[in-house]
Amino acid sequence: MKIRDLFILVGVIGIVLMMIVPLPHQLLSFLLIINISLSLLVLLLAMNTEDVLQFSVFPTVLLVLTLYRLALNISTTRLILTEGEAGKVVETFGTFVTRGDTAIGFIVFLILTIVQFIVITRGAERVAEVAARFTLDAMPGKQMAIDADLNAGLINEQQAMERRADIEREADFYGAMDGASKFVRGDAIATIIIVFINLIAGFAVGMIRDGLSFAESMHKYTVLTIGDGLVSEIPALLLSTATGIIVTRAASKNNLATDMASQVLRYPRLLFIVAGTIFMLGVATPIGLAATLPFAALMAFAGFQMQSGLDKQKKAEEQMVEEKQIEEVRSPESVLSLLQVDPIEFEFGYGLIPLADTQQGGDLLDRIIMIRRQCALELGLIVPVIRIRDNIQLKPNEYVIKIKGNTVARGELLLQHYLAMSPGTEDESITGIETREPAFGLPALWIDESMRERAELAGYTVVDPPSVVATHLTEVIKKHAHELLGRQETKTLIDSVKEHYPTLVEELVPNTLTIGDIQKVLAKLLKEKISIRDLVTIFETLADYGKWTKDPDVLTEYVRQSLSRQITQQYAGSGGPVKVITLSPSTEKKIADAVQQTEHGSYLALDPVSAQTIQRLVAEHASRMAQSGQQPIVLTSPAVRMHVRNLIERSLQDIPVLSYSELEPNVEVQSVGVVSI
């Protein structure tokens, strides 16, 4: 056992012995001075502690010092009643307070006791109780936050363990403080009772045993009682104040003095208001300037000094930030930020700034939020954050949309006009600036406000510039959705499914397929505008067939067949017959015979003449269907669907290619054209 541990054990045993064994005057005075010193040390530690866990032993220290003070109180009481004195310390405190008038001294002591018991002790007890309750209630949320940071990779396992330990220690600390505050309250009550015992018993002993008169006995034992009470009350007051400071400290990285200086005196201009108010109080009231002017001048001077200090600090911080920025530019690591490419960017000329400026009535940011929600509902895709910035290199009314740093679409807007698209029959009375609708390339006119009502009555579709941008941006996102879905985004989707279907995800990843395999299948679905919102069905299918093949093309076909109800609803939602373009049996056989199998998958090796002929015939049938207001759809057998899609996607990207197994049996299919070579 170390000497330090032995000293603490002997000290605690000595405290117990003090309650039984009488102590001489000199030793008792020395122990009383130690009591006051230790209480003052605890108060200073409480004021300079930056975190309550740095002084986590405080509840135990509070209990030991309370027991020590009670033992001293019992020892002084024994000396007062047996010998009529209790040493120089007790006598000095009693004489100093009474100043020859025991009644005034007793009243002052009584006021001090009431302040210590009712105000500080009761307040610290209540705060400790509430802090303990709220700390325990907040533990589950803090534990979940630590787990979330650990899962996100923000902290490692060791840091998580340390944070959990700190939370447990903090809960234990406030729980112990709740109990220790009860000892402080009991000590205050015991001190008051001992004072009255000393006072009443002292009168009786002085008059009966010592033969003193009533006045002599009252004076002698009142002085001793007050001295004894003060010697106990002052350390108790210091400990109660330390308890209140500890339990009322909020989360901070500094000690009490630094927090008070930085927070209470954060606004120097308020000191000028206080100085002016005190000055006017001296002018307008009988108090006089002699009493108020010095303090008002002191407050004004302090405010001036603090304001000057804050101005210098602000300039120093600005200079430090500038130096740091310059240093970052010079450092080799500064180039790394230039390598970051935003998934989606929307850049516009200075003439379109009102679109994004909320102070000028722009609602582009709100529309982008709705676009992201719409894409999540329609495609099941979480669209990344869209970077919006102005670009002086563009024309004033021009905008561009970039995907991963490359421009994929552009357009021009006239903010004070409306875009009008005809219903198919032109109205000569509708005049404007000819243009094309940027999302679908339809012919349109930019018309002014005076022409808007006439165009609407004529059947034109009239939209404002923000709606034009929103529609164009939505179509671009849908068209390039497969490019926006990477492995990290796929991991996010998998984690969202895992919350409700953990067994499915555990079977699929990584036992059956990797995240990259799943990402390829989802990207192929998005490329053909098939929603991936029903991830459960998609993952169930991949778990079933992923054991037999890892080919993303084959897996995609299986998934499409599992999503037959969704695909049918997408292309045959009106309930009428689905009009399609089909391939003749000989054409499908020619395509099937041209499929080459390799270890990495299959590909179509069709001769160029046949490939061009199929593309031309599909384009002719699709053009006739579009002219009659019908959506062109190519319908093939499941064996050749993906090869037909790969054949025509470059020239006829917007034409969907379906297989017979992707349509529900109750759907009526009507062929309006046959591709035959």
VOGU-441917 format. One line per field, with one value per residue (C-alpha): x, y, z; residue number from 1. Coordinates in nm, 2 decimals. Layout:
xx = (X;...)
yy = (Y;...)
zz = (Z;...)
nr = (NUM;...)
# end
This chain:
xx = (0.00;0.13;0.19;-0.07;-0.34;-0.23;-0.26;-0.61;-0.71;-0.56;-0.73;-1.08;-1.02;-0.90;-1.22;-1.42;-1.20;-1.24;-1.60;-1.51;-1.16;-1.13;-0.88;-0.65;-0.71;-0.40;-0.47;-0.83;-0.74;-0.50;-0.76;-1.01;-0.77;-0.71;-1.09;-1.12;-0.82;-0.96;-1.30;-1.15;-0.93;-1.24;-1.42;-1.12;-1.10;-1.47;-1.43;-1.13;-1.25;-1.32;-1.52;-1.70;-1.53;-1.20;-1.32;-1.53;-1.42;-1.60;-1.90;-1.67;-1.46;-1.78;-1.89;-1.55;-1.52;-1.88;-1.79;-1.47;-1.66;-1.92;-1.64;-1.48;-1.82;-1.86;-1.51;-1.56;-1.90;-1.73;-1.47;-1.72;-1.95;-1.67;-1.40;-1.59;-1.35;-1.26;-0.93;-0.81;-0.98;-1.33;-1.28;-1.14;-1.43;-1.68;-1.52;-1.47;-1.83;-2.00;-1.77;-1.89;-2.26;-2.37;-2.73;-2.60;-2.35;-2.61;-2.84;-2.56;-2.47;-2.84;-2.87;-2.56;-2.70;-3.03;-2.86;-2.64;-2.93;-3.23;-3.06;-2.74;-2.79;-3.15;-3.07;-2.77;-2.97;-3.25;-3.01;-2.82;-3.15;-3.26;-2.92;-2.91;-3.25;-3.18;-2.84;-2.99;-3.27;-3.02;-2.80;-2.98;-2.97;-2.60;-2.52;-2.71;-2.52;-2.19;-2.30;-2.41;-2.07;-1.90;-2.10;-2.04;-1.66;-1.63;-1.47;-1.29;-1.37;-1.13;-1.28;-1.63;-1.53;-1.38;-1.70;-1.92;-1.70;-1.73;-2.11;-2.13;-1.89;-2.10;-2.42;-2.25;-2.12;-2.45;-2.62;-2.36;-2.40;-2.77;-2.70;-2.41;-2.63;-2.85;-2.55;-2.48;-2.85;-2.83;-2.51;-2.67;-2.96;-2.72;-2.51;-2.82;-2.93;-2.57;-2.57;-2.89;-2.76;-2.44;-2.63;-2.89;-2.66;-2.39;-2.63;-2.72;-2.36;-2.23;-2.50;-2.52;-2.17;-1.95;-2.17;-2.18;-2.45;-2.71;-2.55;-2.20;-2.30;-2.50;-2.21;-1.95;-2.14;-2.30;-1.95;-1.83;-2.14;-2.12;-1.75;-1.81;-2.10;-1.89;-1.60;-1.83;-2.06;-1.79;-1.64;-2.00;-2.08;-1.77;-1.86;-2.22;-2.11;-1.87;-2.15;-2.37;-2.10;-2.02;-2.38;-2.48;-2.18;-2.31;-2.10;-1.79;-1.42;-1.31;-1.31;-1.57;-1.36;-1.29;-1.66;-1.78;-1.53;-1.61;-1.99;-2.11;-1.89;-1.93;-2.12;-1.91;-2.17;-2.41;-2.16;-2.21;-2.58;-2.52;-2.28;-2.54;-2.81;-2.61;-2.50;-2.86;-2.95;-2.71;-2.84;-3.21;-3.22;-3.09;-2.82;-2.59;-2.30;-2.05;-2.18;-2.27;-2.01;-1.71;-1.88;-2.04;-1.69;-1.54;-1.81;-1.76;-1.39;-1.42;-1.66;-1.42;-1.13;-1.32;-1.45;-1.10;-0.98;-1.26;-1.17;-0.81;-0.90;-1.13;-0.86;-0.61;-0.86;-0.92;-0.55;-0.50;-0.77;-0.61;-0.27;-0.42;-0.59;-0.27;-0.08;-0.34;-0.31;0.07;0.05;0.05;-0.27;-0.47;-0.47;-0.68;-0.99;-0.97;-1.00;-1.35;-1.62;-1.98;-2.24;-2.48;-2.41;-2.65;-2.47;-2.63;-2.54;-2.57;-2.91;-3.07;-2.95;-3.31;-3.41;-3.19;-3.21;-3.48;-3.47;-3.58;-3.86;-3.66;-3.78;-3.53;-3.40;-3.75;-3.81;-3.49;-3.60;-3.93;-3.73;-3.53;-3.85;-4.01;-3.71;-3.71;-4.08;-4.07;-3.72;-3.64;-3.31;-3.16;-3.05;-2.72;-2.70;-2.72;-2.45;-2.59;-2.36;-2.34;-2.09;-1.98;-1.85;-2.20;-2.44;-2.66;-2.97;-2.80;-2.77;-2.60;-2.65;-2.34;-2.31;-1.98;-1.82;-1.94;-2.21;-2.50;-2.77;-2.80;-3.08;-3.17;-3.45;-3.62;-3.72;-3.99;-4.16;-4.35;-4.28;-4.58;-4.61;-4.88;-5.13;-5.06;-5.25;-5.08;-5.26;-5.13;-5.24;-5.00;-4.67;-4.34;-3.98;-3.93;-3.74;-3.75;-3.85;-3.52;-3.64;-3.81;-3.70;-4.06;-4.11;-4.23;-4.25;-4.14;-4.44;-4.48;-4.74;-4.99;-5.00;-5.03;-5.41;-5.47;-5.23;-5.40;-5.74;-5.60;-5.50;-5.13;-4.93;-4.79;-4.52;-4.30;-3.91;-3.86;-4.10;-3.90;-3.58;-3.74;-3.88;-3.55;-3.35;-3.59;-3.56;-3.18;-3.17;-3.40;-3.20;-2.87;-2.99;-2.78;-2.47;-2.56;-2.59;-2.24;-2.13;-2.16;-2.52;-2.59;-2.45;-2.69;-2.99;-2.88;-2.85;-3.20;-3.34;-3.14;-3.32;-3.64;-3.52;-3.19;-3.22;-3.26;-2.96;-2.74;-2.81;-2.75;-2.45;-2.17;-2.25;-2.42;-2.34;-2.11;-2.22;-2.07;-2.28;-2.60;-2.50;-2.46;-2.81;-2.97;-2.80;-2.92;-3.28;-3.25;-3.09;-3.42;-3.63;-3.74;-3.80;-3.58;-3.80;-3.92;-3.58;-3.72;-3.85;-3.52;-3.31;-3.53;-3.48;-3.10;-3.07;-3.26;-3.07;-2.74;-2.63;-2.63;-2.50;-2.31;-2.38;-2.55;-2.74;-2.89;-2.97;-3.13;-3.36;-3.47;-3.54;-3.74;-3.96;-4.01;-4.12;-4.37;-4.66;-4.47;-4.36;-4.72;-4.86;-4.59;-4.67;-5.03;-5.17;-5.46;-5.63;-5.66;-5.46;-5.09;-4.98;-4.64;-4.38;-4.29;-4.01;-4.09;-3.98;-3.71;-3.57;-3.56;-3.40;-3.14;-3.06;-3.05;-2.81;-2.58;-2.54;-2.19;-2.12;-1.79;-1.67;-1.75;-2.11;-2.28;-2.28;-2.45;-2.23;-2.49;-2.37;-2.38;-2.64;-2.89;-2.83;-2.89;-3.20;-3.35;-3.28;-3.43;-3.75;-3.80;-3.75;-4.01;-4.27;-4.19;-4.23;-4.57;-4.69;-4.56;-4.74;-5.07;-5.01;-4.91;-4.60;-4.36;-4.29;-4.09;-4.20;-3.97;-3.92;-3.73;-3.43;-3.34;-3.48;-3.16;-2.98;-3.25;-3.22;-2.84;-2.89;-3.13;-3.04;-2.78;-3.02;-3.35;-3.27;-3.61;-3.80;-3.86;-3.80;-4.01;-4.04;-4.36;-4.28;-4.26;-4.63;-4.91;-5.12;-5.44;-5.30;-5.42;-5.13;-5.19;-4.92;-4.92;-4.60;-4.37;-3.99;-3.90;-3.57)
yy = (0.00;0.34;0.61;0.83;0.55;0.49;0.85;0.87;0.56;0.70;1.03;0.88;0.66;0.97;1.16;0.89;0.89;1.27;1.22;1.00;1.11;1.46;1.68;1.95;2.31;2.36;2.05;2.14;2.49;2.35;2.10;2.39;2.58;2.27;2.25;2.60;2.56;2.24;2.39;2.69;2.46;2.26;2.59;2.71;2.37;2.38;2.73;2.63;2.29;2.28;1.96;1.80;1.47;1.63;1.65;1.34;1.26;1.57;1.38;1.16;1.46;1.64;1.35;1.32;1.69;1.70;1.41;1.59;1.91;1.73;1.56;1.90;2.04;1.75;1.81;2.19;2.13;1.89;2.15;2.43;2.23;2.07;2.35;2.66;2.73;2.58;2.73;3.05;3.00;2.96;3.24;3.47;3.41;3.47;3.79;3.93;3.89;4.00;4.31;4.32;4.30;3.93;4.01;4.17;3.90;3.62;3.79;3.82;3.45;3.36;3.54;3.37;3.03;3.11;3.21;2.90;2.66;2.80;2.97;2.79;2.44;2.40;2.54;2.32;2.01;2.09;2.15;1.83;1.63;1.78;1.73;1.37;1.31;1.47;1.31;0.96;1.04;1.16;0.85;0.64;0.93;0.99;0.62;0.61;0.92;0.74;0.43;0.64;0.82;0.48;0.33;0.64;0.60;0.94;0.78;0.45;0.17;0.31;0.66;0.51;0.31;0.63;0.83;0.56;0.55;0.93;0.91;0.64;0.84;1.15;0.97;0.82;1.16;1.34;1.05;1.07;1.45;1.40;1.19;1.40;1.71;1.54;1.51;1.89;1.96;1.73;1.89;2.23;2.11;1.94;2.26;2.46;2.20;2.19;2.57;2.57;2.28;2.47;2.79;2.63;2.38;2.64;2.87;2.59;2.47;2.82;2.91;2.57;2.43;2.74;2.96;3.25;3.50;3.49;3.78;3.64;3.30;3.43;3.65;3.38;3.09;3.31;3.42;3.06;2.93;3.19;3.12;2.75;2.80;3.03;2.79;2.52;2.74;2.91;2.59;2.45;2.77;2.72;2.36;2.44;2.71;2.47;2.21;2.47;2.57;2.21;2.11;2.44;2.43;2.37;2.21;2.42;2.39;2.66;2.72;2.95;3.27;3.23;3.16;3.46;3.69;3.57;3.54;3.78;4.06;3.97;4.29;4.59;4.84;4.73;4.86;5.21;5.17;5.07;5.36;5.61;5.47;5.50;5.85;5.96;5.79;6.03;6.33;6.27;6.13;6.25;5.98;6.24;6.22;6.16;5.81;5.72;5.91;5.69;5.37;5.51;5.62;5.28;5.10;5.34;5.29;4.91;4.91;5.12;4.89;4.58;4.72;4.81;4.46;4.30;4.52;4.42;4.05;4.07;4.22;3.96;3.68;3.82;3.85;3.49;3.36;3.54;3.40;3.05;3.08;3.19;2.91;2.66;2.78;2.74;2.39;2.09;1.96;2.26;2.10;1.81;2.02;2.10;1.73;1.70;1.68;1.76;1.49;1.76;2.13;2.40;2.71;3.02;3.36;3.68;3.76;3.46;3.54;3.64;3.27;3.16;3.48;3.45;3.82;3.89;3.63;3.34;2.99;2.77;2.62;2.52;2.37;2.16;2.02;1.91;1.77;1.55;1.43;1.36;1.16;0.96;0.87;0.80;0.64;0.53;0.73;0.96;1.25;1.40;1.77;1.99;2.26;2.60;2.87;3.17;3.17;3.49;3.30;3.21;3.44;3.65;3.44;3.11;2.81;2.47;2.15;1.94;1.57;1.50;1.81;1.75;1.96;1.75;2.01;2.38;2.64;3.01;3.19;3.52;3.61;3.86;3.63;3.30;2.99;2.90;2.56;2.51;2.23;2.13;2.40;2.73;3.05;3.34;3.59;3.45;3.63;3.60;3.50;3.16;2.91;2.54;2.39;2.28;1.96;1.79;2.01;2.11;2.43;2.71;3.09;3.33;3.56;3.86;3.91;4.08;3.78;3.52;3.51;3.50;3.20;3.01;3.06;2.94;2.61;2.68;2.54;2.84;2.80;3.05;3.04;2.87;2.59;2.55;2.51;2.27;2.05;2.05;1.96;1.68;1.53;1.55;1.38;1.10;1.05;1.03;0.87;0.56;0.78;0.93;0.59;0.48;0.22;0.47;0.56;0.18;0.12;0.38;0.21;-0.13;0.01;0.16;-0.18;-0.35;-0.16;-0.34;-0.65;-0.75;-1.12;-1.04;-0.81;-1.04;-1.32;-1.10;-0.90;-1.01;-1.38;-1.38;-1.05;-0.76;-0.40;-0.34;-0.63;-0.48;-0.13;-0.25;-0.41;-0.10;0.13;-0.08;-0.05;0.33;0.36;0.22;0.44;0.15;0.26;0.09;0.20;-0.16;-0.26;-0.55;-0.73;-0.65;-0.79;-1.10;-1.17;-1.11;-1.34;-1.61;-1.60;-1.45;-1.80;-1.92;-1.62;-1.30;-1.16;-0.82;-0.84;-1.17;-1.06;-0.75;-0.95;-1.16;-0.85;-0.69;-1.00;-0.98;-0.62;-0.71;-0.55;-0.23;-0.22;-0.30;-0.02;0.21;0.14;0.02;0.23;0.37;0.02;0.01;-0.22;-0.17;-0.09;-0.22;-0.28;-0.65;-0.84;-1.12;-1.47;-1.48;-1.15;-1.27;-1.59;-1.40;-1.19;-1.49;-1.67;-1.37;-1.37;-1.47;-1.61;-1.53;-1.59;-1.22;-1.24;-1.23;-0.97;-0.93;-0.99;-0.89;-0.79;-0.41;-0.43;-0.63;-0.40;-0.09;-0.24;-0.32;0.03;0.19;-0.02;0.04;0.41;0.42;0.24;0.46;0.77;0.67;0.59;0.92;1.11;0.94;1.03;0.69;0.60;0.37;0.04;-0.25;-0.59;-0.90;-1.24;-1.25;-1.42;-1.13;-0.83;-0.69;-0.75;-0.56;-0.28;-0.26;-0.26;0.04;0.24;0.47;0.60;0.54;0.58;0.69;0.39;0.13;-0.23;-0.48;-0.86;-1.07;-1.19;-0.83;-0.77;-0.90;-1.18;-0.98;-0.69;-0.67;-0.63;-0.50;-0.50;-0.19;-0.28;-0.58;-0.55;-0.81;-0.86)
zz = (0.00;-0.09;0.17;0.01;0.05;0.41;0.49;0.36;0.56;0.88;0.82;0.79;1.10;1.28;1.19;1.36;1.67;1.70;1.78;2.08;2.21;2.36;2.18;2.34;2.26;2.04;1.83;1.78;1.67;1.42;1.28;1.25;1.03;0.82;0.78;0.65;0.42;0.26;0.21;0.04;-0.18;-0.29;-0.38;-0.59;-0.76;-0.85;-1.00;-1.21;-1.33;-1.71;-1.70;-1.41;-1.48;-1.40;-1.04;-1.04;-0.68;-0.56;-0.41;-0.20;-0.10;0.00;0.22;0.39;0.46;0.59;0.83;0.93;1.01;1.22;1.41;1.48;1.58;1.83;1.97;2.01;2.18;2.43;2.52;2.55;2.79;2.99;3.01;2.91;2.62;2.28;2.17;2.02;1.68;1.82;2.06;1.80;1.55;1.83;1.96;1.61;1.51;1.84;1.89;2.25;2.16;2.18;2.06;1.73;1.69;1.73;1.48;1.22;1.28;1.24;0.91;0.78;0.88;0.70;0.38;0.38;0.46;0.27;-0.04;-0.12;0.02;-0.09;-0.43;-0.49;-0.38;-0.62;-0.91;-0.84;-0.84;-1.17;-1.33;-1.23;-1.37;-1.71;-1.74;-1.69;-1.94;-2.20;-2.18;-2.45;-2.70;-2.64;-2.67;-3.00;-3.13;-3.05;-3.24;-3.53;-3.54;-3.52;-3.80;-4.02;-3.97;-3.79;-3.49;-3.43;-3.18;-2.91;-2.93;-2.90;-2.59;-2.43;-2.51;-2.36;-2.05;-2.02;-2.04;-1.77;-1.55;-1.60;-1.51;-1.20;-1.10;-1.11;-0.94;-0.66;-0.64;-0.59;-0.29;-0.16;-0.17;0.09;0.33;0.29;0.37;0.67;0.79;0.78;0.99;1.24;1.27;1.37;1.63;1.78;1.81;2.01;2.22;2.29;2.38;2.61;2.77;2.81;3.00;3.23;3.29;3.35;3.60;3.78;3.77;3.74;3.96;3.70;3.69;3.41;3.23;3.26;3.15;2.86;2.74;2.77;2.61;2.34;2.23;2.23;2.05;1.78;1.74;1.72;1.47;1.25;1.25;1.12;0.91;0.70;0.57;0.52;0.32;0.10;0.03;-0.04;-0.29;-0.45;-0.48;-0.65;-0.89;-0.99;-1.06;-1.24;-1.48;-1.84;-2.11;-2.16;-2.25;-2.01;-1.64;-1.46;-1.47;-1.85;-1.92;-1.72;-1.88;-2.23;-2.19;-1.93;-2.07;-2.43;-2.52;-2.40;-2.53;-2.26;-2.00;-2.15;-2.10;-1.74;-1.69;-1.83;-1.61;-1.29;-1.38;-1.44;-1.11;-0.93;-1.12;-1.09;-0.73;-0.39;-0.40;-0.56;-0.81;-0.53;-0.49;-0.85;-1.06;-0.97;-1.05;-1.37;-1.49;-1.40;-1.60;-1.90;-1.89;-1.87;-2.17;-2.37;-2.28;-2.37;-2.70;-2.80;-2.70;-2.91;-3.21;-3.19;-3.14;-3.45;-3.66;-3.54;-3.62;-3.97;-4.03;-3.91;-4.14;-4.44;-4.35;-4.31;-4.65;-4.81;-4.64;-4.76;-5.12;-5.10;-4.95;-5.18;-5.02;-5.15;-5.50;-5.37;-5.33;-5.71;-5.79;-5.64;-5.91;-5.82;-5.94;-6.07;-6.14;-6.25;-6.38;-6.52;-6.65;-6.45;-6.61;-6.44;-6.09;-5.98;-6.03;-5.73;-5.53;-5.27;-5.20;-5.56;-5.54;-5.69;-5.59;-5.77;-5.45;-5.34;-5.69;-5.67;-5.34;-5.50;-5.80;-5.56;-5.39;-5.73;-5.85;-5.52;-5.57;-5.94;-5.98;-5.62;-5.66;-5.40;-5.61;-5.49;-5.38;-5.69;-5.69;-5.81;-5.91;-6.15;-6.44;-6.60;-6.90;-7.00;-7.19;-6.95;-7.02;-7.07;-6.83;-6.85;-6.66;-6.59;-6.48;-6.31;-6.46;-6.82;-6.99;-7.09;-7.15;-7.20;-7.27;-7.26;-7.07;-7.10;-6.74;-6.83;-7.08;-7.08;-7.29;-7.51;-7.68;-7.95;-7.92;-8.28;-8.47;-8.50;-8.42;-8.63;-8.37;-8.11;-8.18;-7.99;-8.02;-8.18;-7.98;-7.88;-7.55;-7.39;-7.22;-7.52;-7.82;-7.92;-8.11;-7.89;-7.85;-7.59;-7.53;-7.30;-7.03;-7.26;-7.49;-7.21;-7.17;-7.55;-7.58;-7.30;-7.46;-7.79;-7.62;-7.59;-7.29;-7.12;-6.85;-6.66;-6.68;-6.34;-6.45;-6.78;-6.58;-6.34;-6.62;-6.81;-6.49;-6.40;-6.75;-6.75;-6.41;-6.53;-6.84;-6.66;-6.34;-6.41;-6.40;-6.06;-5.89;-5.77;-5.52;-5.23;-5.32;-5.37;-5.02;-4.88;-5.05;-4.91;-4.56;-4.58;-4.68;-4.41;-4.14;-4.21;-4.40;-4.23;-4.33;-4.70;-4.71;-4.51;-4.75;-5.06;-4.95;-4.97;-4.97;-5.31;-5.48;-5.42;-5.40;-5.74;-5.89;-5.74;-5.86;-6.22;-6.22;-6.06;-6.31;-6.61;-6.48;-6.44;-6.78;-6.93;-6.69;-6.47;-6.11;-5.85;-5.56;-5.50;-5.37;-5.17;-5.48;-5.67;-5.39;-5.35;-5.72;-5.71;-5.40;-5.59;-5.92;-5.81;-5.69;-6.06;-6.25;-6.19;-6.54;-6.48;-6.81;-6.72;-6.37;-6.50;-6.72;-6.42;-6.22;-6.50;-6.51;-6.13;-6.18;-6.45;-6.26;-6.22;-6.59;-6.70;-6.50;-6.64;-7.01;-6.99;-6.71;-6.92;-6.93;-7.31;-7.55;-7.56;-7.91;-7.99;-8.26;-8.29;-8.46;-8.70;-8.60;-8.86;-8.74;-8.38;-8.49;-8.69;-8.38;-8.15;-8.38;-8.38;-8.00;-7.90;-7.55;-7.37;-7.02;-6.94;-7.08;-7.42;-7.70;-8.04;-8.34;-8.61;-8.96;-9.02;-9.30;-9.09;-8.79;-9.00;-9.15;-8.81;-8.68;-8.99;-8.98;-8.61;-8.66;-8.94;-8.73;-8.43;-8.64;-8.76;-8.41;-8.27;-8.55;-8.44;-8.08;-7.96;-7.76;-7.96;-7.78;-7.91;-7.79;-7.83;-7.68;-7.34;-7.50;-7.73;-7.55;-7.41;-7.74;-7.93;-7.68;-7.71;-8.09;-8.11;-7.80;-7.97;-8.24;-8.07;-7.70;-7.59;-7.73;-7.46;-7.54;-7.35;-7.35;-7.34;-6.98;-6.86;-6.93;-6.72;-6.88;-6.86;-7.07;-7.43;-7.68;-8.03;-8.29;-8.52;-8.70;-8.77;-8.83;-9.08;-9.27)
nr = (1;2;3;4;5;6;7;8;9;10;11;12;13;14;15;16;17;18;19;20;21;22;23;24;25;26;27;28;29;30;31;32;33;34;35;36;37;38;39;40;41;42;43;44;45;46;47;48;49;50;51;52;53;54;55;56;57;58;59;60;61;62;63;64;65;66;67;68;69;70;71;72;73;74;75;76;77;78;79;80;81;82;83;84;85;86;87;88;89;90;91;92;93;94;95;96;97;98;99;100;101;102;103;104;105;106;107;108;109;110;111;112;113;114;115;116;117;118;119;120;121;122;123;124;125;126;127;128;129;130;131;132;133;134;135;136;137;138;139;140;141;142;143;144;145;146;147;148;149;150;151;152;153;154;155;156;157;158;159;160;161;162;163;164;165;166;167;168;169;170;171;172;173;174;175;176;177;178;179;180;181;182;183;184;185;186;187;188;189;190;191;192;193;194;195;196;197;198;199;200;201;202;203;204;205;206;207;208;209;210;211;212;213;214;215;216;217;218;219;220;221;222;223;224;225;226;227;228;229;230;231;232;233;234;235;236;237;238;239;240;241;242;243;244;245;246;247;248;249;250;251;252;253;254;255;256;257;258;259;260;261;262;263;264;265;266;267;268;269;270;271;272;273;274;275;276;277;278;279;280;281;282;283;284;285;286;287;288;289;290;291;292;293;294;295;296;297;298;299;300;301;302;303;304;305;306;307;308;309;310;311;312;313;314;315;316;317;318;319;320;321;322;323;324;325;326;327;328;329;330;331;332;333;334;335;336;337;338;339;340;341;342;343;344;345;346;347;348;349;350;351;352;353;354;355;356;357;358;359;360;361;362;363;364;365;366;367;368;369;370;371;372;373;374;375;376;377;378;379;380;381;382;383;384;385;386;387;388;389;390;391;392;393;394;395;396;397;398;399;400;401;402;403;404;405;406;407;408;409;410;411;412;413;414;415;416;417;418;419;420;421;422;423;424;425;426;427;428;429;430;431;432;433;434;435;436;437;438;439;440;441;442;443;444;445;446;447;448;449;450;451;452;453;454;455;456;457;458;459;460;461;462;463;464;465;466;467;468;469;470;471;472;473;474;475;476;477;478;479;480;481;482;483;484;485;486;487;488;489;490;491;492;493;494;495;496;497;498;499;500;501;502;503;504;505;506;507;508;509;510;511;512;513;514;515;516;517;518;519;520;521;522;523;524;525;526;527;528;529;530;531;532;533;534;535;536;537;538;539;540;541;542;543;544;545;546;547;548;549;550;551;552;553;554;555;556;557;558;559;560;561;562;563;564;565;566;567;568;569;570;571;572;573;574;575;576;577;578;579;580;581;582;583;584;585;586;587;588;589;590;591;592;593;594;595;596;597;598;599;600;601;602;603;604;605;606;607;608;609;610;611;612;613;614;615;616;617;618;619;620;621;622;623;624;625;626;627;628;629;630;631;632;633;634;635;636;637;638;639;640;641;642;643;644;645;646;647;648;649;650;651;652;653;654;655;656;657;658;659;660;661;662;663;664;665;666;667;668;669;670;671;672;673;674;675;676;677)
# end
